[in-house]
């Protein structure tokens, strides 16, 4: 069976006495689903420009919002971390990259919980990648990375085992031959090396400011929501009070009407009794008929 290339997907059908022939549009539900899945897999790939941009954001360590929006489609930070390790080949200057990735992973998981996206980001690395052990071993290395981000690592002959813990280079322990990202020969600025004067982990002032801003906005929204709820309750109380007043007025009107009818009946009965004592039968009958 012919292997289909990663760049182009051409589903095909095979009839009796016919060889496989490509068609432009899938004719079955399964074919359409396969084409859609393949297209989604293609979209989730990283280009060289995206890789360089992500590496630049990791070096800055401040622009987490841009990092998050650029990597939401990768479904997990483990996938992003492993991809960066494969692209870089080795880790740079001390534990800087590892600390940045772990810090961003924690923030990414918190955002995933907020968005109810636990199905992707809360899984373990083993469930996503069989080569997780290679990934962990790379994360624990201390390598020298001063050339282009996509340049291969130094050979094992250049390893040094000094007591002063020098930064050395090492090849990755897994095969990256299946990667299909093309390299471009253009100069890139050298990566900053850790001098030990500044901490390589923990939140930066800008991240702390962003967190404080988000917390302040959240408290402001909570206060506004509380005020709206109090206003709604006040309006409900006023509505109930108005309904009680209307009901009370109706009761008073009904009571006055009943008293008036009672007084009219009393006067009529008294008049009938008075006319009954009259001796003129013609006058008495006329008045009684008029009152009835």
Backbone bond lengths (Angstrom), bond angles and torsions (degrees), N, CA, C in turn:
res aa  C-N    CA-C-N  psi(-1)  N-CA   C-N-CA  omega(-1)  CA-C   N-CA-C  phi
1 X - - - 1.467 - - 1.529 109.09 -
2 X 1.279 116.48 135.05 1.453 121.32 -178.60 1.516 110.13 -70.27
3 X 1.331 114.52 139.15 1.459 119.23 177.19 1.521 108.96 -85.64
4 X 1.292 115.43 135.45 1.465 120.44 178.36 1.516 109.21 -88.89
5 X 1.305 116.83 142.10 1.457 121.82 -178.96 1.512 110.36 -73.27
6 X 1.357 114.29 157.63 1.468 119.57 178.20 1.508 112.05 -72.98
7 X 1.340 116.40 -24.16 1.457 118.42 -175.12 1.520 112.08 -79.07
8 X 1.318 117.64 -27.92 1.461 118.83 -174.65 1.515 109.08 -137.81
9 X 1.310 115.58 135.64 1.465 121.18 -179.66 1.514 108.40 -115.97
10 X 1.353 117.09 117.85 1.467 121.13 -179.92 1.515 108.11 -126.23
11 X 1.323 118.25 91.35 1.463 119.91 177.59 1.520 110.81 -61.26
12 X 1.311 115.66 150.25 1.454 120.14 -175.05 1.516 110.30 -138.73
13 X 1.317 115.38 162.31 1.461 122.38 176.09 1.518 108.06 -124.31
14 X 1.319 116.19 157.51 1.457 121.17 -178.07 1.521 108.40 -133.52
15 X 1.335 117.14 116.34 1.449 121.82 179.79 1.509 111.37 -102.26
16 X 1.311 117.44 174.34 1.476 120.41 179.61 1.523 110.91 -65.52
17 X 1.311 114.91 128.61 1.458 120.01 178.76 1.517 113.60 73.35
18 X 1.308 117.39 15.03 1.468 120.98 -177.37 1.519 108.69 -125.79
19 X 1.312 115.96 148.53 1.449 120.34 172.34 1.523 108.74 -85.09
20 X 1.303 114.90 170.96 1.467 118.42 -179.86 1.520 109.25 -65.37
21 X 1.294 116.27 130.07 1.455 119.92 178.11 1.535 108.81 -124.58
22 X 1.326 116.55 132.79 1.473 118.70 -179.69 1.520 111.13 -73.26
23 X 1.299 116.39 146.88 1.464 122.66 174.63 1.516 108.04 -126.30
24 X 1.304 115.41 156.76 1.463 119.65 -176.09 1.518 112.21 -79.25
25 X 1.324 117.93 -35.45 1.462 121.89 -178.71 1.521 109.59 -125.74
26 X 1.347 118.70 134.72 1.464 119.96 176.60 1.523 110.53 -64.11
27 X 1.336 115.59 141.90 1.468 120.15 -178.47 1.511 112.80 -100.24
28 X 1.324 118.64 -9.60 1.458 121.42 -179.16 1.514 109.87 -116.27
29 X 1.321 114.58 162.83 1.468 119.44 178.03 1.519 110.64 -64.06
30 X 1.338 116.68 -41.81 1.463 120.18 179.07 1.524 111.13 -62.34
31 X 1.341 116.14 -40.52 1.460 119.05 178.79 1.512 112.34 -64.18
32 X 1.338 116.21 -41.50 1.467 118.93 178.81 1.518 111.26 -65.65
33 X 1.343 116.51 -39.63 1.462 118.95 178.05 1.517 111.01 -64.46
34 X 1.343 117.05 -41.08 1.462 120.18 179.09 1.520 110.98 -63.76
35 X 1.323 116.92 -42.36 1.465 120.12 178.62 1.520 110.90 -63.99
36 X 1.330 116.66 -41.67 1.464 120.10 179.45 1.518 110.97 -64.88
37 X 1.349 117.14 -42.37 1.456 120.87 179.25 1.521 110.94 -64.29
38 X 1.336 116.56 -42.63 1.456 120.04 179.16 1.524 110.91 -63.59
39 X 1.316 116.85 -41.10 1.461 120.12 178.59 1.513 110.77 -63.82
40 X 1.350 116.97 -40.17 1.460 119.71 179.07 1.520 110.75 -64.46
41 X 1.346 117.05 -39.01 1.456 120.00 177.34 1.524 110.95 -64.24
42 X 1.320 116.91 -37.80 1.463 119.28 178.43 1.522 111.01 -65.82
43 X 1.327 117.04 -40.23 1.462 120.24 -178.37 1.516 110.89 -63.78
44 X 1.347 117.85 -32.87 1.450 121.00 -175.63 1.526 113.24 -79.63
45 X 1.302 117.97 -1.34 1.450 119.37 177.93 1.523 110.65 -74.01
46 X 1.343 114.96 155.39 1.455 120.98 177.86 1.525 109.46 -96.74
47 X 1.299 115.39 135.02 1.453 119.65 171.32 1.527 108.86 -88.47
48 X 1.324 115.59 171.60 1.464 118.82 179.92 1.525 111.15 -65.52
49 X 1.338 116.62 -38.73 1.463 119.24 179.49 1.523 110.99 -64.76
50 X 1.336 116.70 -40.35 1.461 119.27 177.76 1.522 110.99 -63.28
51 X 1.330 116.23 -40.63 1.459 119.40 179.63 1.520 110.84 -63.17
52 X 1.325 116.95 -45.50 1.463 119.92 178.90 1.531 111.15 -62.90
53 X 1.331 116.43 -39.04 1.463 119.24 179.61 1.525 111.08 -65.50
54 X 1.324 117.18 -41.76 1.464 120.30 178.53 1.524 111.11 -64.44
55 X 1.336 116.18 -40.17 1.462 119.44 178.44 1.526 110.13 -63.65
56 X 1.322 116.56 -40.21 1.468 119.57 178.36 1.522 111.04 -63.17
57 X 1.338 116.73 -41.79 1.475 119.44 178.64 1.530 111.03 -65.05
58 X 1.342 116.49 -36.39 1.457 119.19 177.56 1.526 110.82 -65.61
59 X 1.329 117.07 -38.20 1.460 120.08 178.91 1.518 111.28 -65.17
60 X 1.333 116.81 -40.44 1.462 119.06 179.33 1.523 110.89 -68.24
61 X 1.328 116.61 -42.73 1.449 119.86 176.96 1.507 115.03 74.08
62 X 1.318 118.80 6.52 1.462 120.85 -175.63 1.518 112.49 -114.07
63 X 1.318 116.56 -39.67 1.465 120.30 -170.79 1.527 109.93 -83.00
64 X 1.333 116.27 69.79 1.467 119.90 -178.37 1.518 111.68 -70.38
65 X 1.337 118.24 -34.39 1.464 120.25 -179.66 1.528 110.78 -60.56
66 X 1.333 116.28 -44.96 1.461 119.39 178.38 1.530 110.61 -64.63
67 X 1.322 116.60 -39.77 1.465 120.50 177.13 1.523 110.77 -60.63
68 X 1.325 116.29 -44.58 1.476 120.07 -177.34 1.519 110.69 -65.64
69 X 1.339 118.05 -47.62 1.460 120.24 -177.91 1.530 111.54 -66.29
70 X 1.312 117.23 -28.37 1.463 119.74 -179.72 1.523 112.12 -79.81
71 X 1.323 118.63 -18.78 1.465 121.36 -173.94 1.514 113.10 -116.92
72 X 1.321 118.87 10.27 1.465 119.63 -179.30 1.527 111.41 -63.29
73 X 1.329 117.03 -29.30 1.451 118.65 -175.78 1.521 112.63 -82.10
74 X 1.347 119.68 -0.83 1.458 120.78 179.68 1.517 112.45 -84.20
75 X 1.342 118.53 -8.39 1.467 125.18 175.22 1.524 113.96 72.10
76 X 1.315 121.37 -18.23 1.458 120.96 177.58 1.520 108.93 -163.51
77 X 1.333 115.60 147.14 1.458 119.01 176.55 1.514 111.39 -73.80
78 X 1.354 117.85 -23.65 1.455 118.98 174.44 1.524 110.38 -62.16
79 X 1.322 116.11 -40.42 1.462 119.92 178.41 1.524 110.43 -63.12
80 X 1.329 116.19 -43.47 1.462 119.68 178.26 1.524 111.02 -63.82
81 X 1.344 117.11 -44.15 1.456 120.26 -178.07 1.520 111.35 -62.39
82 X 1.338 115.73 -45.25 1.461 118.90 179.25 1.522 111.21 -63.73
83 X 1.323 116.68 -38.40 1.462 119.79 178.61 1.527 110.41 -62.79
84 X 1.335 116.81 -44.43 1.461 119.38 -179.78 1.526 110.90 -64.40
85 X 1.337 116.68 -38.30 1.458 118.74 178.51 1.536 110.73 -62.90
86 X 1.326 116.28 -40.72 1.464 119.11 179.06 1.519 111.03 -67.48
87 X 1.337 116.49 -36.47 1.458 118.99 -179.65 1.528 110.75 -70.86
88 X 1.318 116.76 -41.06 1.455 119.51 -177.46 1.525 111.60 -77.18
89 X 1.325 116.53 -31.02 1.447 119.85 -176.74 1.511 112.07 85.60
90 X 1.316 118.14 -45.44 1.462 122.63 178.78 1.509 108.70 -141.28
91 X 1.315 115.86 163.20 1.462 119.95 176.64 1.518 109.48 -86.16
92 X 1.307 114.86 149.68 1.452 120.32 -177.61 1.521 111.25 -97.18
93 X 1.302 116.21 162.82 1.453 129.43 173.04 1.520 114.82 11.98
94 X 1.315 115.92 93.43 1.453 121.41 171.52 1.515 113.65 64.52
95 X 1.327 115.46 -142.87 1.459 122.29 -177.27 1.519 111.36 -100.76
96 X 1.325 118.19 16.04 1.465 119.93 -174.35 1.519 111.78 -60.41
97 X 1.324 116.43 -51.21 1.464 119.97 -177.32 1.523 111.08 -65.07
98 X 1.322 116.33 -39.80 1.470 119.15 179.52 1.528 110.60 -62.52
99 X 1.331 117.01 -44.95 1.464 119.60 -179.81 1.524 111.41 -63.66
100 X 1.326 116.56 -39.97 1.464 119.17 179.34 1.526 110.91 -64.44
101 X 1.333 115.55 -43.15 1.461 118.69 179.93 1.522 111.51 -64.33
102 X 1.334 117.06 -41.26 1.464 119.26 -179.81 1.524 111.18 -67.36
103 X 1.340 116.54 -39.14 1.463 119.71 178.12 1.522 110.64 -63.88
104 X 1.334 116.00 -44.69 1.463 119.19 179.10 1.525 111.20 -67.94
105 X 1.331 116.71 -32.86 1.468 118.95 177.50 1.529 110.50 -62.92
106 X 1.342 117.39 -42.75 1.463 120.12 179.24 1.524 111.23 -62.53
107 X 1.329 116.10 -43.63 1.462 118.78 179.20 1.529 110.93 -66.58
108 X 1.333 115.46 -37.81 1.463 118.82 179.89 1.522 110.81 -63.86
109 X 1.329 117.14 -40.72 1.463 120.37 179.12 1.521 110.93 -65.63
110 X 1.342 116.99 -38.26 1.464 119.25 177.45 1.524 110.90 -63.48
111 X 1.329 116.35 -42.63 1.463 118.99 177.20 1.524 111.02 -65.07
112 X 1.319 116.69 -36.36 1.465 119.29 179.23 1.520 111.12 -65.32
113 X 1.331 116.83 -37.72 1.465 118.60 176.98 1.512 110.33 -64.12
114 X 1.330 116.82 -41.56 1.462 119.49 179.29 1.515 111.11 -61.95
115 X 1.316 117.56 -35.07 1.459 120.57 -177.69 1.523 112.49 -92.23
116 X 1.316 117.89 10.90 1.464 122.63 179.68 1.531 111.48 53.81
117 X 1.345 114.61 42.76 1.463 119.71 -177.19 1.526 109.71 -109.23
118 X 1.346 117.18 39.36 1.456 120.97 -173.68 1.525 112.12 -66.75
119 X 1.306 117.15 -21.43 1.456 119.85 -177.17 1.513 113.69 -63.33
120 X 1.343 117.86 -21.89 1.459 120.76 -179.32 1.530 111.65 -105.99
121 X 1.324 117.06 -58.82 1.454 120.28 -164.85 1.518 113.99 -80.87
122 X 1.327 119.61 -19.98 1.450 120.68 -176.36 1.526 112.87 -90.75
123 X 1.332 117.62 4.54 1.460 119.90 175.55 1.526 109.79 -80.24
124 X 1.322 116.13 161.39 1.460 119.75 -178.97 1.519 110.50 -84.02
125 X 1.348 114.62 166.85 1.461 119.49 179.71 1.521 111.25 -65.95
126 X 1.347 116.88 -34.59 1.460 118.96 -178.56 1.526 111.81 -62.19
127 X 1.351 116.74 -33.38 1.456 119.26 179.98 1.523 111.37 -70.47
128 X 1.324 116.45 -26.67 1.461 119.51 -177.31 1.528 111.97 -91.74
129 X 1.345 116.92 -42.37 1.455 119.71 -169.91 1.527 110.48 -131.86
130 X 1.337 117.79 126.09 1.463 119.51 173.81 1.526 112.29 -65.73
131 X 1.338 118.28 -27.90 1.456 121.55 -177.82 1.506 114.29 -89.97
132 X 1.336 117.69 36.26 1.462 120.03 -177.38 1.531 111.66 -67.42
133 X 1.341 117.44 -32.18 1.462 119.64 178.94 1.524 110.54 -63.05
134 X 1.330 117.51 -40.84 1.461 120.31 176.08 1.516 110.68 -62.15
135 X 1.312 116.25 -39.83 1.459 120.37 179.17 1.527 110.56 -61.81
136 X 1.358 117.39 -44.19 1.455 120.06 -179.75 1.522 111.17 -65.13
137 X 1.339 116.90 -39.44 1.456 118.98 -179.59 1.524 111.26 -64.65
138 X 1.331 116.97 -36.50 1.462 120.02 177.79 1.519 110.22 -67.39
139 X 1.326 116.88 -39.16 1.456 120.26 -177.80 1.523 111.78 -64.18
140 X 1.329 117.64 -23.96 1.458 120.79 -176.38 1.527 112.85 -93.54
141 X 1.310 118.83 0.20 1.455 120.65 -177.33 1.523 111.86 -83.66
142 X 1.335 114.21 164.72 1.464 121.03 171.70 1.521 106.43 -127.19
143 X 1.325 114.96 105.32 1.461 120.10 -172.14 1.521 110.13 -121.37
144 X 1.317 113.61 154.53 1.460 119.91 176.55 1.523 108.40 -91.65
145 X 1.320 116.71 123.88 1.471 120.54 -178.32 1.520 107.92 -135.75
146 X 1.324 116.09 89.26 1.456 120.15 -176.74 1.516 112.86 -114.59
147 X 1.346 118.20 -6.19 1.456 120.76 -179.84 1.521 110.01 -97.24
148 X 1.322 115.81 -158.97 1.466 120.44 -179.61 1.522 110.24 -61.55
149 X 1.341 115.52 149.82 1.463 120.17 -176.92 1.520 112.28 -62.55
150 X 1.311 118.10 -29.46 1.457 121.12 -177.09 1.520 112.66 -100.38
151 X 1.339 117.96 13.10 1.455 121.36 -179.82 1.523 109.89 -80.21
152 X 1.328 119.75 140.35 1.474 120.58 -179.89 1.521 111.91 -64.50
153 X 1.319 115.79 159.04 1.459 121.04 -177.17 1.530 110.74 -74.97
154 X 1.337 115.52 167.44 1.456 120.74 178.78 1.525 110.30 -73.70
155 X 1.317 114.75 163.16 1.460 119.72 -178.95 1.522 110.13 -74.92
156 X 1.341 114.62 165.75 1.464 119.51 -177.96 1.523 112.23 -72.28
157 X 1.350 118.04 -14.61 1.465 120.05 178.57 1.509 111.70 -67.99
158 X 1.292 119.30 -20.34 1.456 122.21 -176.37 1.522 112.13 -90.90
159 X 1.327 117.62 6.81 1.464 119.98 178.89 1.519 109.71 -65.07
160 X 1.298 116.71 145.84 1.450 123.28 176.48 1.517 108.43 -128.61
161 X 1.311 116.64 142.54 1.458 121.26 -177.50 1.521 109.26 -123.75
162 X 1.324 117.59 54.25 1.456 122.45 -178.64 1.512 109.91 -82.90
163 X 1.357 115.38 162.48 1.458 120.83 178.15 1.509 112.67 -79.53
164 X 1.347 117.70 -18.46 1.466 119.30 -177.94 1.520 111.69 -83.41
165 X 1.345 117.93 10.98 1.476 122.05 173.02 1.519 111.42 57.53
166 X 1.343 115.38 57.15 1.452 119.16 178.08 1.519 110.84 -72.42
167 X 1.311 115.43 158.67 1.462 121.49 177.84 1.522 108.64 -83.41
168 X 1.332 117.24 122.39 1.455 122.35 -177.06 1.506 108.93 -120.48
169 X 1.350 115.62 171.52 1.464 121.45 -179.91 1.519 108.87 -113.80
170 X 1.310 116.01 149.31 1.457 121.85 -177.98 1.512 109.64 -149.30
171 X 1.321 116.70 144.99 1.458 120.40 179.16 1.521 110.25 -77.53
172 X 1.309 117.13 151.65 1.473 118.56 175.47 1.523 110.66 -68.28
173 X 1.348 115.81 151.16 1.456 121.02 -175.67 1.513 113.14 -91.84
174 X 1.307 117.99 10.41 1.459 119.35 178.69 1.527 109.29 -132.71
175 X 1.302 114.70 160.80 1.461 121.88 -175.10 1.519 109.93 -81.47
176 X 1.330 116.00 127.35 1.463 120.38 178.06 1.520 110.50 -115.58
177 X 1.344 115.70 22.03 1.461 118.53 -177.44 1.516 112.53 -68.79
178 X 1.348 116.11 -21.43 1.463 118.10 -178.48 1.520 112.48 -79.22
179 X 1.331 117.55 -7.26 1.460 118.90 178.99 1.521 109.86 -68.94
180 X 1.318 116.43 137.63 1.465 121.07 -174.32 1.518 112.21 -116.95
181 X 1.325 117.82 30.63 1.459 120.83 179.82 1.525 108.59 -91.82
182 X 1.311 116.67 125.55 1.455 121.66 -178.58 1.525 109.48 -81.50
183 X 1.333 115.42 142.32 1.459 120.36 178.71 1.518 109.40 -95.01
184 X 1.316 115.39 150.26 1.456 122.02 178.71 1.517 107.60 -120.83
185 X 1.332 116.28 129.05 1.453 120.93 -179.19 1.516 109.89 -79.44
186 X 1.299 115.64 89.06 1.457 119.70 174.47 1.524 107.86 -142.39
187 X 1.325 117.56 144.72 1.477 119.56 -175.14 1.522 111.11 -68.83
188 X 1.307 114.54 145.89 1.462 121.63 174.72 1.519 108.13 -129.27
189 X 1.322 115.15 147.88 1.459 118.70 -178.79 1.529 110.13 -69.24
190 X 1.325 115.97 149.62 1.445 120.66 -178.20 1.526 110.43 -67.51
191 X 1.324 114.45 147.05 1.456 119.78 -179.44 1.528 109.51 -76.37
192 X 1.303 115.53 146.21 1.458 120.59 177.75 1.520 110.08 -72.12
193 X 1.299 116.84 133.87 1.453 121.39 -179.90 1.518 109.50 -98.96
194 X 1.317 114.39 145.68 1.456 119.28 -178.64 1.519 109.60 -71.86
195 X 1.329 117.62 129.69 1.464 122.60 -179.38 1.511 112.46 -100.92
196 X 1.333 117.28 -7.73 1.446 119.90 -178.40 1.507 114.15 83.87
197 X 1.334 117.45 -4.03 1.460 120.68 -179.31 1.511 112.01 -82.52
198 X 1.332 117.23 -24.52 1.459 121.16 -178.60 1.523 108.91 -121.60
199 X 1.307 117.32 145.83 1.473 119.03 179.07 1.518 110.66 -65.81
200 X 1.339 115.35 143.54 1.466 120.53 -179.34 1.510 112.75 -96.03
201 X 1.315 117.95 -1.72 1.461 120.68 179.37 1.514 109.25 -133.12
202 X 1.323 115.44 171.78 1.451 120.60 179.97 1.508 111.62 92.71
203 X 1.314 116.42 162.88 1.472 120.06 -177.29 1.515 112.20 -71.74
204 X 1.311 116.72 141.07 1.455 122.04 174.58 1.518 109.70 -82.30
205 X 1.352 118.02 162.30 1.477 119.01 178.56 1.508 112.97 -56.00
206 X 1.343 117.10 -37.76 1.459 118.31 -179.55 1.520 111.47 -66.52
207 X 1.332 116.55 -38.96 1.461 118.89 177.05 1.517 110.67 -65.46
208 X 1.344 116.62 -39.49 1.459 119.12 177.51 1.519 110.54 -62.49
209 X 1.343 116.83 -40.32 1.464 119.85 178.01 1.519 110.79 -63.94
210 X 1.339 116.90 -42.62 1.467 119.45 178.19 1.515 111.33 -62.35
211 X 1.331 116.34 -40.52 1.467 119.20 179.15 1.523 110.50 -65.55
212 X 1.351 116.85 -42.82 1.464 119.60 178.89 1.523 111.03 -63.32
213 X 1.337 116.20 -38.99 1.471 119.12 178.19 1.515 111.14 -63.71
214 X 1.335 116.67 -44.52 1.470 118.85 178.55 1.516 111.85 -63.59
215 X 1.342 117.61 -39.13 1.465 120.02 178.42 1.521 110.91 -66.02
216 X 1.344 116.38 -40.01 1.459 119.57 179.13 1.527 110.66 -64.25
217 X 1.326 116.57 -42.69 1.469 119.19 177.48 1.525 111.72 -64.27
218 X 1.329 116.52 -37.38 1.468 119.09 178.97 1.522 111.24 -65.57
219 X 1.352 116.33 -43.24 1.468 119.11 177.86 1.524 110.98 -63.60
220 X 1.329 116.37 -38.28 1.466 119.62 178.77 1.531 110.53 -63.42
221 X 1.310 117.14 -42.81 1.463 119.92 178.16 1.524 111.49 -65.09
222 X 1.341 116.89 -38.07 1.462 119.85 177.29 1.521 110.79 -63.52
223 X 1.335 116.34 -41.37 1.465 119.38 179.95 1.527 110.88 -65.76
224 X 1.328 116.79 -42.52 1.467 118.95 178.01 1.526 111.60 -63.86
225 X 1.334 116.52 -40.18 1.462 118.87 178.43 1.530 111.10 -64.66
226 X 1.340 116.93 -38.12 1.464 120.04 177.74 1.525 110.96 -65.21
227 X 1.337 116.56 -41.70 1.463 119.47 178.32 1.527 111.41 -63.44
228 X 1.312 117.57 -40.84 1.466 120.40 177.66 1.524 111.47 -63.76
229 X 1.325 116.33 -38.33 1.462 119.46 178.61 1.527 111.04 -66.46
230 X 1.339 116.52 -41.30 1.468 119.66 177.41 1.525 110.72 -63.89
231 X 1.321 116.81 -40.71 1.463 119.96 178.19 1.527 110.92 -63.54
232 X 1.332 116.76 -40.57 1.460 119.84 178.90 1.523 111.07 -63.39
233 X 1.332 117.03 -41.79 1.462 120.27 178.17 1.526 111.45 -64.34
234 X 1.350 116.61 -39.65 1.468 119.83 178.69 1.528 110.87 -63.22
235 X 1.326 117.35 -42.47 1.466 120.69 178.07 1.527 111.42 -64.24
236 X 1.316 116.89 -36.72 1.464 119.87 178.06 1.528 111.07 -65.81
237 X 1.337 116.27 -40.25 1.473 119.85 177.54 1.521 110.76 -63.76
238 X 1.333 117.14 -43.90 1.467 120.11 178.57 1.530 111.02 -62.35
239 X 1.323 117.55 -38.89 1.467 119.69 178.45 1.520 111.40 -63.75
240 X 1.321 117.35 -42.55 1.466 120.60 178.76 1.525 111.47 -64.88
241 X 1.341 116.63 -38.08 1.466 119.48 177.75 1.524 111.17 -64.24
242 X 1.341 117.07 -41.39 1.467 119.49 178.20 1.530 111.16 -64.27
243 X 1.309 117.21 -40.73 1.463 119.59 177.80 1.527 111.27 -63.60
244 X 1.337 118.05 -37.44 1.467 120.82 177.93 1.525 111.19 -65.44
245 X 1.351 116.60 -40.70 1.466 119.65 178.02 1.531 111.29 -63.15
246 X 1.332 117.29 -43.31 1.469 120.40 179.14 1.523 110.70 -62.55
247 X 1.315 116.36 -41.19 1.470 119.78 179.35 1.530 111.06 -64.65
248 X 1.328 116.15 -39.69 1.469 119.74 178.81 1.522 110.93 -64.84
249 X 1.330 118.11 -41.33 1.467 120.73 177.46 1.526 111.10 -62.96
250 X 1.308 116.90 -39.75 1.465 119.46 178.16 1.527 111.30 -63.00
251 X 1.317 117.14 -40.48 1.462 120.25 178.28 1.528 111.37 -63.82
252 X 1.340 116.83 -42.01 1.463 120.06 178.80 1.525 111.11 -63.90
253 X 1.323 117.75 -41.98 1.470 120.50 178.71 1.531 111.33 -63.97
254 X 1.315 116.36 -40.45 1.468 119.76 178.80 1.530 111.07 -65.47
255 X 1.319 115.81 -39.62 1.468 119.49 178.34 1.521 111.41 -64.62
256 X 1.332 117.72 -42.44 1.476 121.05 178.83 1.520 110.79 -64.60
257 X 1.333 116.67 -39.42 1.471 119.27 178.87 1.521 111.77 -63.53
258 X 1.319 117.37 -42.30 1.465 120.74 179.24 1.529 111.78 -64.94
259 X 1.330 116.66 -40.19 1.467 119.67 178.41 1.529 111.12 -64.84
260 X 1.328 116.41 -39.20 1.466 119.76 179.12 1.528 111.11 -65.01
261 X 1.326 116.73 -43.55 1.461 119.85 177.96 1.529 111.20 -63.47
262 X 1.311 116.31 -36.99 1.472 119.67 178.88 1.522 111.40 -64.85
263 X 1.343 115.72 -42.45 1.473 118.94 179.78 1.530 111.18 -66.01
264 X 1.323 117.33 -37.41 1.470 120.38 178.61 1.527 110.25 -64.54
265 X 1.331 116.67 -43.30 1.464 119.16 179.19 1.531 111.41 -63.68
266 X 1.337 115.72 -37.03 1.476 118.97 179.53 1.525 111.06 -64.87
267 X 1.334 117.39 -44.99 1.467 120.92 179.55 1.524 110.90 -63.49
268 X 1.316 117.03 -39.31 1.459 119.36 -179.96 1.526 111.32 -65.53
269 X 1.330 116.02 -41.19 1.464 119.10 178.60 1.527 111.44 -63.47
270 X 1.343 115.87 -40.58 1.468 118.69 178.68 1.528 111.23 -64.71
271 X 1.344 116.70 -40.35 1.467 119.37 179.90 1.527 111.11 -66.52
272 X 1.322 116.33 -39.20 1.472 119.31 178.21 1.527 110.78 -63.70
273 X 1.340 115.84 -41.06 1.467 118.95 178.72 1.529 111.45 -64.17
274 X 1.337 116.59 -37.22 1.464 119.95 179.76 1.522 110.55 -67.80
275 X 1.328 116.39 -43.17 1.462 119.40 -179.51 1.533 112.20 -68.63
276 X 1.307 117.00 -26.32 1.464 119.27 179.70 1.529 111.87 -65.09
277 X 1.325 116.43 -26.27 1.463 120.56 179.67 1.527 111.94 -82.33
278 X 1.332 118.40 -7.40 1.471 120.56 -177.53 1.529 109.94 -72.54
279 X 1.354 116.33 149.84 1.474 121.96 -178.35 1.509 112.24 -90.00
280 X 1.371 117.03 -18.77 1.465 120.64 -178.45 1.526 108.14 -84.69
281 X 1.319 116.07 105.01 1.462 119.44 -176.45 1.526 112.65 -68.25
282 X 1.325 118.61 -36.36 1.471 120.65 179.60 1.526 111.39 -63.04
283 X 1.335 117.23 -45.63 1.477 120.70 179.14 1.518 110.49 -65.43
284 X 1.330 116.37 -41.06 1.463 120.43 -178.19 1.533 110.79 -63.61
285 X 1.333 117.83 -45.42 1.457 120.36 -179.35 1.529 111.73 -64.95
286 X 1.324 117.62 -39.13 1.468 120.60 178.55 1.516 112.43 -62.86
287 X 1.341 116.76 -44.66 1.472 119.72 180.00 1.531 111.91 -68.46
288 X 1.342 116.22 -38.45 1.468 118.80 179.01 1.524 111.47 -64.02
289 X 1.348 116.25 -41.16 1.472 119.10 177.80 1.523 111.69 -64.84
290 X 1.322 116.61 -35.43 1.472 120.42 179.15 1.518 111.84 -68.65
291 X 1.337 117.03 -35.84 1.471 120.37 -177.88 1.528 112.61 -77.11
292 X 1.330 117.31 -25.86 1.459 119.71 -175.18 1.515 112.62 -77.71
